[in-house]
Amino acid sequence: MRWMILSVMAALALIAATSSVRAEEVVIRAPFVTVQLGTGGPGGVIVTAPFVRVQVPPRGAAVMPAPPSQPKGGSKPEMLPPPLPSKGDNGEEKIPPGMLPPPVPVPPPDELGEKVVAQKPPPLERLPQPTPSDGAPGQNNLPPPATQILSHRDFAKSFQPLPGTHRVTLLHPDTGQPVTVQFTLPPDALRKTHVAGHEIEFKYKKQQVRIRFKHDGQVSVEYRD
């Protein structure tokens, strides 16, 4: 072992003597020792011996640290899980720094004792109904409702024989066509109304008023004392 140390020291002395003179790479071989001069630039030295390897970088070269080793297979580094909350002496959970506390659930209003009142919808506003107008601008001009034309029998059942002149339109019993008739009733009290197949007769104490429907589709009024 002693001779190996002497050989390394002699090689280093030789390096010191020749490194400033020559810049090209020089290889010196001795028993069990190999010296490489000018490796990587002026002043760079590599000394190799059994179980020993010494490397001196060239003058002015920056020594870069070795990059961190990557796992084989190109897999990504393993990520550690975040720390979990722990419980203290009083039983309360301790939240690690950088973690937010979990949200506190809020119970619905009925569980808090609050009374939930259902709101009623507002009342509906009723719009006024359109009325027939006489043609004024900005109003709806609706036609008057159509009146039903009665037969002479239905007319006699619903008619109120008030004194005065009356003008009505009835269905002719033979033709089925509407006919208009005008008649006048006296101011006396009506005793009886007689209805036949082709006539209506109003009987008073001193006078009779007869409405006759003729076969040709005409209508006539007769006044008899």
KEKOL-96294 format. One record per residue (C-alpha): residue in one letter; x, y, z. Coordinates in Angstrom, 2 decimals, always signed. Layout:
REM residues N
ATOM code      c1      c2      c3
ATOM    A       X       Y       Z
...
REM end
This chain:
REM residues 225
ATOM code      c1      c2      c3
ATOM    M   +0.00   +0.00   +0.00
ATOM    R   +2.86   +2.32   +0.68
ATOM    W   +4.19   +2.07   -2.84
ATOM    M   +0.74   +2.97   -4.20
ATOM    I   +0.62   +6.16   -2.13
ATOM    L   +4.14   +7.07   -3.32
ATOM    S   +3.13   +6.47   -6.91
ATOM    V   +0.07   +8.74   -6.56
ATOM    M   +2.20  +11.48   -4.95
ATOM    A   +4.77  +11.22   -7.72
ATOM    A   +2.00  +11.48  -10.31
ATOM    L   +0.57  +14.56   -8.62
ATOM    A   +4.01  +16.18   -8.52
ATOM    L   +4.42  +15.49  -12.18
ATOM    I   +1.01  +16.99  -12.82
ATOM    A   +1.92  +20.16  -11.00
ATOM    A   +5.12  +20.46  -13.03
ATOM    T   +3.55  +19.95  -16.46
ATOM    S   +0.03  +21.31  -16.15
ATOM    S   +1.11  +24.91  -16.58
ATOM    V   +3.33  +24.12  -19.57
ATOM    R   +1.11  +22.01  -21.83
ATOM    A   -2.60  +22.23  -22.39
ATOM    E   -3.06  +19.15  -24.58
ATOM    E   -4.16  +15.84  -23.12
ATOM    V   -1.34  +13.61  -21.83
ATOM    V   -1.70  +10.06  -20.49
ATOM    I   +0.93   +8.67  -18.09
ATOM    R   +0.84   +5.03  -17.15
ATOM    A   +2.74   +3.53  -14.20
ATOM    P   +2.34   +0.20  -12.42
ATOM    F   -1.25   +0.14  -11.20
ATOM    V   -1.58   +3.92  -11.78
ATOM    T   -2.90   +5.87  -14.78
ATOM    V   -2.74   +9.69  -14.97
ATOM    Q   -4.65  +11.71  -17.63
ATOM    L   -3.60  +15.37  -18.04
ATOM    G   -5.62  +18.06  -19.83
ATOM    T   -8.90  +16.19  -19.60
ATOM    G  -11.77  +18.59  -20.20
ATOM    G   -9.42  +21.60  -20.58
ATOM    P   -6.17  +23.07  -19.18
ATOM    G   -5.55  +21.82  -15.67
ATOM    G   -7.92  +18.89  -15.81
ATOM    V   -6.46  +15.73  -14.22
ATOM    I   -7.81  +12.21  -13.67
ATOM    V   -5.79   +9.73  -11.53
ATOM    T   -6.90   +6.10  -11.58
ATOM    A   -5.54   +3.36   -9.26
ATOM    P   -6.96   +0.14   -7.86
ATOM    F  -10.03   +1.12   -5.85
ATOM    V   -9.07   +4.82   -6.17
ATOM    R  -10.18   +7.48   -8.73
ATOM    V   -9.30  +11.15   -8.27
ATOM    Q  -10.55  +13.82  -10.72
ATOM    V   -9.44  +17.47  -10.71
ATOM    P  -11.60  +19.73  -12.94
ATOM    P   -9.89  +22.15  -15.33
ATOM    R   -9.19  +25.71  -14.25
ATOM    G  -12.23  +28.01  -14.45
ATOM    A  -14.75  +25.13  -14.92
ATOM    A  -17.92  +25.30  -12.84
ATOM    V  -18.88  +22.16  -11.01
ATOM    M  -22.60  +21.42  -11.49
ATOM    P  -24.39  +19.22   -9.00
ATOM    A  -25.68  +15.92  -10.27
ATOM    P  -29.36  +15.97  -11.27
ATOM    P  -31.73  +14.08   -9.05
ATOM    S  -32.24  +10.52  -10.08
ATOM    Q  -35.48   +9.73  -11.90
ATOM    P  -37.37   +6.51  -11.26
ATOM    K  -37.04   +3.86  -13.92
ATOM    G  -39.77   +3.40  -16.47
ATOM    G  -40.49   +7.16  -16.77
ATOM    S  -43.10   +7.10  -13.99
ATOM    K  -43.92  +10.31  -12.11
ATOM    P  -42.64  +10.76   -8.57
ATOM    E  -45.03   +9.55   -5.94
ATOM    M  -47.12  +12.27   -4.33
ATOM    L  -47.62  +12.03   -0.61
ATOM    P  -51.20  +12.32   +0.67
ATOM    P  -52.10  +15.48   +2.62
ATOM    P  -51.87  +15.28   +6.37
ATOM    L  -55.04  +14.31   +8.19
ATOM    P  -56.51  +16.32  +11.08
ATOM    S  -55.56  +15.06  +14.51
ATOM    K  -57.30  +15.41  +17.87
ATOM    G  -55.81  +17.36  +20.74
ATOM    D  -55.94  +16.73  +24.46
ATOM    N  -59.40  +18.31  +24.85
ATOM    G  -60.90  +16.22  +22.03
ATOM    E  -60.97  +19.03  +19.45
ATOM    E  -59.58  +18.40  +15.99
ATOM    K  -56.34  +20.14  +15.07
ATOM    I  -56.24  +21.24  +11.44
ATOM    P  -52.76  +21.14   +9.87
ATOM    P  -51.42  +24.42   +8.41
ATOM    G  -52.59  +25.10   +4.85
ATOM    M  -55.86  +23.19   +5.22
ATOM    L  -59.32  +24.78   +5.43
ATOM    P  -61.79  +23.56   +8.06
ATOM    P  -64.68  +21.45   +6.73
ATOM    P  -67.96  +23.33   +6.07
ATOM    V  -70.54  +23.21   +8.83
ATOM    P  -73.90  +21.82   +7.54
ATOM    V  -76.86  +24.15   +8.12
ATOM    P  -80.15  +22.38   +9.02
ATOM    P  -83.37  +23.39   +7.22
ATOM    P  -85.56  +26.06   +8.86
ATOM    D  -88.09  +23.56  +10.27
ATOM    E  -85.33  +21.82  +12.28
ATOM    L  -84.20  +25.16  +13.76
ATOM    G  -87.66  +25.71  +15.21
ATOM    E  -88.60  +28.42  +12.71
ATOM    K  -92.11  +28.39  +11.36
ATOM    V  -92.31  +28.29   +7.59
ATOM    V  -95.28  +30.31   +6.33
ATOM    A  -96.50  +29.58   +2.83
ATOM    Q  -97.07  +32.74   +0.86
ATOM    K -100.39  +33.09   -0.90
ATOM    P -100.40  +34.20   -4.53
ATOM    P -101.71  +37.72   -5.14
ATOM    P -105.39  +37.95   -6.14
ATOM    L -106.13  +38.07   -9.83
ATOM    E -107.32  +41.37  -11.20
ATOM    R -110.57  +41.13  -13.09
ATOM    L -110.72  +43.14  -16.25
ATOM    P -113.99  +44.85  -17.23
ATOM    Q -116.06  +43.03  -19.81
ATOM    P -116.42  +44.73  -23.18
ATOM    T -119.84  +46.29  -23.78
ATOM    P -121.54  +47.05  -27.09
ATOM    S -120.96  +50.62  -28.20
ATOM    D -122.57  +52.95  -30.64
ATOM    G -119.52  +53.16  -32.86
ATOM    A -117.42  +55.48  -30.65
ATOM    P -113.66  +55.30  -31.48
ATOM    G -111.52  +53.09  -29.25
ATOM    Q -114.44  +50.82  -28.24
ATOM    N -115.47  +47.39  -29.39
ATOM    N -118.43  +47.50  -31.77
ATOM    L -120.22  +44.27  -30.97
ATOM    P -123.45  +43.35  -32.79
ATOM    P -126.56  +43.01  -30.62
ATOM    P -127.43  +39.44  -29.64
ATOM    A -129.78  +37.70  -32.04
ATOM    T -133.29  +37.22  -30.68
ATOM    Q -135.11  +33.92  -31.19
ATOM    I -138.30  +34.11  -33.26
ATOM    L -141.14  +32.31  -31.48
ATOM    S -144.10  +30.49  -32.87
ATOM    H -147.57  +31.97  -32.22
ATOM    R -148.25  +29.35  -29.51
ATOM    D -144.97  +30.03  -27.59
ATOM    F -145.58  +33.76  -27.94
ATOM    A -149.06  +33.49  -26.38
ATOM    K -147.61  +31.61  -23.36
ATOM    S -144.94  +34.23  -22.54
ATOM    F -146.66  +37.43  -23.70
ATOM    Q -147.94  +39.96  -21.14
ATOM    P -151.05  +41.63  -22.65
ATOM    L -150.48  +45.20  -21.50
ATOM    P -152.62  +47.97  -22.95
ATOM    G -151.13  +49.76  -25.93
ATOM    T -149.66  +49.03  -29.35
ATOM    H -147.37  +46.01  -29.80
ATOM    R -145.19  +45.01  -32.77
ATOM    V -143.77  +41.45  -32.84
ATOM    T -142.22  +39.02  -35.34
ATOM    L -143.52  +35.45  -35.26
ATOM    L -143.11  +32.28  -37.29
ATOM    H -146.00  +31.64  -39.69
ATOM    P -147.54  +28.25  -38.84
ATOM    D -147.90  +27.29  -42.54
ATOM    T -144.76  +28.67  -44.24
ATOM    G -142.40  +28.64  -41.23
ATOM    Q -141.18  +32.10  -42.31
ATOM    P -141.01  +35.08  -39.95
ATOM    V -143.84  +37.59  -40.29
ATOM    T -144.25  +40.90  -38.48
ATOM    V -147.60  +41.88  -37.00
ATOM    Q -148.71  +45.05  -35.18
ATOM    F -151.79  +45.14  -32.92
ATOM    T -153.30  +47.35  -30.18
ATOM    L -154.84  +46.10  -26.93
ATOM    P -157.53  +48.03  -25.02
ATOM    P -157.06  +49.30  -21.45
ATOM    D -159.67  +46.88  -20.12
ATOM    A -158.88  +43.78  -18.09
ATOM    L -158.14  +40.67  -20.16
ATOM    R -160.49  +37.81  -19.54
ATOM    K -158.99  +35.04  -21.69
ATOM    T -156.38  +34.33  -24.38
ATOM    H -157.44  +31.76  -26.98
ATOM    V -154.86  +30.06  -29.25
ATOM    A -155.82  +27.94  -32.26
ATOM    G -153.95  +26.46  -35.23
ATOM    H -153.91  +29.72  -37.22
ATOM    E -154.94  +32.46  -34.77
ATOM    I -154.48  +34.16  -31.42
ATOM    E -157.50  +35.85  -29.84
ATOM    F -157.46  +38.19  -26.82
ATOM    K -160.95  +38.37  -25.24
ATOM    Y -162.01  +41.40  -23.21
ATOM    K -165.38  +42.33  -21.69
ATOM    K -166.42  +44.60  -24.54
ATOM    Q -163.93  +43.78  -27.33
ATOM    Q -161.95  +40.91  -28.95
ATOM    V -158.62  +41.27  -30.77
ATOM    R -157.89  +38.42  -33.21
ATOM    I -154.58  +37.78  -35.05
ATOM    R -155.08  +35.45  -38.05
ATOM    F -152.36  +33.65  -40.01
ATOM    K -153.56  +33.07  -43.59
ATOM    H -152.61  +30.15  -45.81
ATOM    D -150.86  +32.41  -48.32
ATOM    G -148.30  +33.50  -45.69
ATOM    Q -150.00  +36.78  -44.78
ATOM    V -151.19  +37.88  -41.36
ATOM    S -154.16  +40.09  -40.41
ATOM    V -155.59  +41.71  -37.25
ATOM    E -159.35  +41.93  -36.55
ATOM    Y -161.01  +44.06  -33.84
ATOM    R -164.59  +43.04  -32.89
ATOM    D -166.95  +44.54  -30.31
REM end
